[in-house]
Amino acid sequence: MKKLFFFSVVAVLTCMLVLSGCGGEKKGKESIKVGVAAPLTGMYAGFGEGYVFGMKAAVEDINNQGGLYVEEYGSNLSMELVIVDSESDPNKAGTLAETLVTRDNVKFLASGDEPPPMHTGVSTVADRYKIPYVTSTGPIEPWAAMRAEVEGNWEYTWATGLFAIVTPAEKGDFRDKPGYTIVDTWQAMLDLYGNQTNKRVAVFAADDSDGVGWYGLFPEYLEKQGYNVYGEENKVGLAPLETTDFTSIIEQWKNYGCEILWGNAPAPFVGTLLRQCASLGFKPKMVSIGRAPLFYEDIESWGGDLPLGVGCEIWWDPSLQDSPGISGTTPQSLAEKWSKETGKPLNRGIGPGYRSIQVLADAIKRAGTLDGTKVNAALADTDLMTIGHRVKFDQNHFSRGPLVFGQWQKSGGKWVCPVVFSRHDFIKATADPIFPIPYQ
C-alpha cells in the first residue's frame, strides 16, 4: 500500500513537472536565434567580413537596450546570431542554411550584401521551412529573373537593397528619380568626361547570373547614349568565371581603340584581367566596374597602382544623413566602430549587414511573435528609415536604395574610395573625380 502511494505521488509530481514545462516553454526562451551562412572565405570574403560585423553590431545594440519586445512572450528577448562559413559557394550556403534550421533551430535567416548567385540555396530553404530570410543584394534585374524561375517566387526572402541597372522604380514611388539606378549614376561620369574620349567602350562580365544580367542590359544602354560598344553582338568580354587568360579579348579592345572599360565580375577575375591589360599596354582613360572593386582587401590584392581611378557603385557610406540605427548608432559611428575594432579601411558591407538585422527586428516587433508566417507578413508592410536609408519593399520583395559613384584613389599612401559624384542631398561627394587615369 505504501509502495502504491509512493508511486502515485511520483506520477503526479512528474505530470506536474511536464505540464509546467509545456506551459512555461515561451517563458524559458532566452533568445531569438538568427542563422547566417556567410562567405567568410573564398572570393566573396570581403562581402561576408563586412556584413557579419554590421549584423553583430546591430544585435549588440538590440541586446544592450534590453533585447527586443515580443508581445507573444510578454517580455524582451535577446537576439543571437548563429554564423557559419559558406566559403563563397552558393551550394554550400543552401546546405548550411538547412542545417541551421533543422539542427540549430534558428527562427530566421539573414545576411548582408552578397551577389545574387549566393542566395538561391538559402532562399529555397527559407520557402521550404517558411522561415523569413532578410538579406541584401543587387542588382534587381538578375534578382527578379532568379525569383521568377523558381516555384513559390521566394516568398520568404526579402532584399533590403541594393539597386537596379536600368529598370526605373514604378511611377509614384519615392525612388522614381535619378540616383537609384546604375545607369543614371554612372551616366553622370559619362556626362562629365565622355566627350573627352572617342566613345569606344570595352565591356566585360563574368558569366554568372549577376554578370549575365549586367551584360544583357548595359551595352544596349551605352549604345543608345551614342557610345560604340565593341563586340557586344558576339558577346566579346562575357567570359566564364574561371577564365585566367584574357589576351585575345584585350587585343581586340586594343585594336579597336577602346578608351572606356566597363564591366561586372568578382575581384579575382578582374584582378587577372587588369594585370593582363597592363602587360599588353591597354590603357583606357576611364574604368568603371561593378562588384569587384567594392572592398579594400580585394583591390589591394591586384597589386601596384592597378586600382587607381577605377570607379564603382557605392550603396552605403558613413556620410549618409537621415539614416538612423538602433540606440543612437549612426552610419558614421558604425564606421568608426569598424575602424577601431578591426584597424582596417572602411568596408561598406557593414551598413547592409546592420540594416538586415534592423529590418528583421522591426518586423518581429510589429508582428509580436516569432511565427515565421506572421513575421513574413509584417516584412511585406515594412516602411522604415534605417542605417541604410529608407526600406520599403516592392512586388519583387526588393527595396532599392540610393546610389553614388566612388573612385579608388590614394591618400597618404593608402587606398581610399571616396564618393566623387552624388545626385542625393543626403550623401555628399567628398573628393574630385580622376580623369583620365594617370598610368605610369
N, C-alpha and C positions, 0 to 999 in steps of 0.2 A: 504493500500500500504506500509505504514511504517512497519507494522507488518510482511508483506511478506518479505520485505527487511531484517528485523532483523533476522527472522528465516533462511533466506538463508545464511546470514553471519555466524550464529551459525553452520549451517550444514557444510559449507565449512571449518570452523575452526576445527570442530570435525573430519572431514575426514583427514585434515592435521595432526592433532594430532595422529590419528590412524595409518596413513601411516608412520608418523615419528617414531612412536613406533615400527612398524613392521620392518622398515628399520634399526632401531638402536638397535635391540634386542641383537646382538652379542656385540655391544659396551658397553651395560649396564651390561653384565655378569661380575661378580666380582670374582668368584671362581670356581675352579674345584672340584666338590663335590665327595668324595670317601666314600662309605659305608663300614662299618666294623662291622660284627657280631662276637664279640669276647667272649671267655669264661672267663669272669671276676670273676665268682663264679663257684662253683662246682669242680669236680675232675681234670679239666684241667685249673684251675685258674692260675697256675704257668706259663703255656704257654701264656695265654692272658695278664697277667700283664706285662710280659717281652716284648712281641712283640708290644703291644699297645704303650709302652714307646718308642720303637725303631721307630715305624711309626710316632709318634708325633715329635720325634727328626728330622726325615728326612723332614717332612713337614715344620718344623721350619727353617731348613737350606734352603729349597727352597724359602720360603717366605722372609727370611732375605736377600736373594740375589735379591729380587725384583719380585719373582714369576717365573713362567715357560712360556717361549715364545711359543706362539701357532700361527703359520703362518696364519691360517684361520681368526684369530681375529686381526692380525697385532699388537699384543701387548703382554705383560706379564700378565698372570693370576695367582692369588694366589690359593693355594690349601687348601681345607677344609676337615677334617675328620668328618663323622657322625657316632658315635660309639654307639652300643647297646650291651647289655649283653645277650649272648646265654645261659648262665647258664650251659655250657658244655653239652648241649642237641642238638644232630645233627638235630632233627626235628624242634626245635625252631630256630636253626640257619638258616634253609631254609625259614621258615615263616618270620623271621625278615629281611632276605635279600630281600624278595619280597616287604615287607613294605618299606624298604629303597629305592627301585627302584620306586614304584608306589606312595608313599606318600611324601618321602623326595627328590625325583627326583635326586638321585645320578647318576652320569655318569659312575662310575666304582665301582667295588667291590674289596676289598683287605683284606688280613690277613697275619699274620706271620706263624711261625711253629705251626701246630696242627696235631694230629693223623689223619690218613686217614678217619675214620668214620665221622669226623666233616665237611667234605667238600661236601658230597653228595647233601644235600639240596641246598647249596649255588651255587654249580656248575650247578645244574638243573635250577635254576633261571637265572644264567648268560646266559645259552644257550637260555632259553625262550625269554629273552629280548635283546639278542645279545649285552650283556654288558661284557667286559673283566673282569675276576676275576684273580688277581695276588696274589699268596699265596706261601706257603712253606709246605712241608710235607715229610714224609718218613715212610717206605722205598718204593722204586719204584715198587716192586713186587705186593703188595696189591693195590697200586695206579693204576698200569696198568690194573690189573684184574677188578677193580671197573669201570674204564673208558670203558673197553671192554664190560661190561654188560649193558650199557645204550645207548639209541638211540642218535646218534649225537656225542658220544665219548667225551663229554665235550669240544667241540671245542673252547669255550671261556674261558677255565680255564688253567692257566699256573703255574706250580710249580717251583719256583726258587731254590729248593733243596728238599730233603737233600741228600739221599744216597741209595744204593742198599744193599740187604742182601748178595746175591751170584752172581747176574747177572752182568757180566762184561760189560763195555761200548763197543760199536762197534769198530772194528779194524780201526785204524787210528784216532780215537777220542783222544783228548789230555788227556782224563781221563781213557784211556785204559792202566792202570798201577796200581801197588799196592797203597793202601791208599784211594780208592774210594768205597770200599765195606766193610760191617760189617765183613765178614769172614776173609778177609786178614788183617784187622786191629786187630780184636780180636785174630786171629791166632798168631800174634806176641807175645801175652801174653802166649798162649799155648806153643809156641816155647821156651819161656824163662823158664816156670815153669811146663809145663805139665808132663815132665818126673819125677818130684818130687811128683807126685800124682799117684794113682792107675789107673788113666784114666777112672774112672767110673763117669758118668755125670748124674745129675738130671736135667731135663728140665721142664719148666712150661710156660704157656701163658694164658692170658685171651682169651675168645672165640669171641672177636670182630674181625673185618677184619684185623687189624694190627697184633694181636696175632696169628690168624689162619695162616696168611701168613708166619709169622716167624716160627711157629711150623712146618709148612709143608716143610720148607727148611733147617732149621739149624740143626736139629738132624741128617738128612741124611749126611750133610756135615761133622759133627763131626765123624760119623762112618767111613766115607771114610778116615779120618785122623788117624784112629786107636783107637778111643775112644769108650767106651761102654756106649751107652745111654740107661738108664733104662726105660722100658715100652713104648717106642716110638710106637711100633706096636699097642698097646692098647690105645694110646693117654693119658697115665698117666701124669697128670700135666696140661692138657688142660682143664681148668675149666671155668664155667660161670662167667661172670663179677661180679655178685653179691655174689659169694662164700665167706663165712665167716669161714668155718671150713675145714682146710686142713689136719687134723690129720691123716686120713688114707693114704693120699698121702705121707706125711712126713715120716710116719712109714715105708712105702715101700722103700723110698730112703735110710733111715737109715739102714734098714735090708740088703740092697744090698751093703752098704758100700760106697755110693757115696761121692766123695771128691771134686767135682766141681758142682756148681749150676749155671745154665744158664737160662735166661728167658726174657719175654717181657710182660708187663702189666702196667696198671695205678698205681700211687703211693699208693692209699688206699688199693688196692688189695695186693700189695707187702708188705706194712707195716704189714698187718694182717698175711701174710704168714711168714715173718721173725720173728715176735714175737712168733708165734707158733713153728717155728723151734728152737728158743732159749729155749722155755719152755720144748720141747721134747728132747733137747740135741743133735740136729742135727747141726754139726759144720763143714761145708765144708771148705776146705783150700782156695778155690778160688770162688768168686762170681762175675758174670757179668750179668747185667740186662739192657735191653733196655727200654726207655721211663720213667719208674718210678723214677729213681734217678737223673733226669736232673736238678731239681731245689731245692735250699736250703730249702725253706719252706716245701717242701714235705718230704725230708729225715729227717728234724728235727722233724717232727710230728711222726716219727716212735718211737722215744724215746730211751734213753740210748745210748749205743755205737753200735746199730744195723747198722748204715751206714758205720762203719769203714771197709775199704778195699773193699767196694762194687764198682765195676767198671762199667763204662758206655761209650757209644759212645759220642764223643764231635764233634760237627759240626760247632761251631763258638767259637772263643777265641780272647781276646784282643791282643794276640801276633801275630795275622795274619799279614803277610807282603804283600806288593803289593796288597793291598785291599782298594782302595780309596773310601771315602764317598763323600758327597757334600760340597762344600765351605771349603775344608780343614779338614773336620771331618775324623778321623781315627778310627779303631777298639779300640785303647787304649783311645782316647779322648771320644768316645761314652761310654765306660765302666766307665770312670771317671765321666762323666755326670750323669750316673745312680747312682753311689755311692754317689755323692754329693747331688743329689736331693731326693733320697729315703733313704739313710743311711743303705741300705741293702746289703748283699753279692751279688756278681755278678749273674745276671740272663742272661744266654746265649741267651735267646729268643730275646733280644734287637737287635742282629745282623740281624737275618732273617726278623724281622719286618721292620727295616730300609731298608734292601735290596729290599723288595717287593715294597715299595714306589719308591725307586731309579730306579728299572726296569720299573715300570709303567710310571714314569715321562720321562724316556728316550724314551719309545715307543710313548708317546703323542707328544713329541717334534719332533721326526723323522716323525711321521705321519702328523704333522702340523694341527691337527684337534682334536675335541672331539668326532667325529663319531666313535661309538663302533666297527663297522666292519673294518674300516681303521686302528684303533689302534690295533685291534686284528691281522691284517696282519703284522703290524710293530713288534708286540711281537714275531711273528714267526721268524723274522730275527735278533733277539737280539743276540749280542755278546759283552758283557760288563763286564769290570772289576768293581766290586762292593765292598762294605764293607764286603761282604761275599765271596770274590774272584770271579772268572770268572763265568758268567752266559751265557750259550748257550743251547737252548732247543733241545731235540731230538724229535723223531716221537711221543712220548708219552706226549709231552708238559712238559717235565721234565728236569731239569738241575741238575745233581748230583754234589755235592761238595766234598771237601776234608774231610776226617775223621781222627781223632786221638783218642787215648784211655785215659780216665781220671779215677781217683780213689779217693773216698772220704777219706780224712784224717783230722786230727786235727792239727791246727796251732795256738798257743797262746790260746788254749782252745776253738777255734771256728772251725766249719766245713768249709773246703775248698775242691775243686775238681780240683787239678792241672792236667795238661797234663803229663802223665807218659810214654807215648810212641807215637812217630810220625814217619811216613815214608816220611814226607814232609820237604823240606828245608825252607819253608816259615811259618812253625809252629813248634816251638821248645818245647821239653819236659822241664818242669820246676821243676820236682820232681822225686824221685825214686819210683818204684812200691813197694807195700806192699805184701809180700808173706812169709809164709802163713798168713792168717788173725789171729791176736793175740786175741783170745777170753779170756775174764776174767772168 
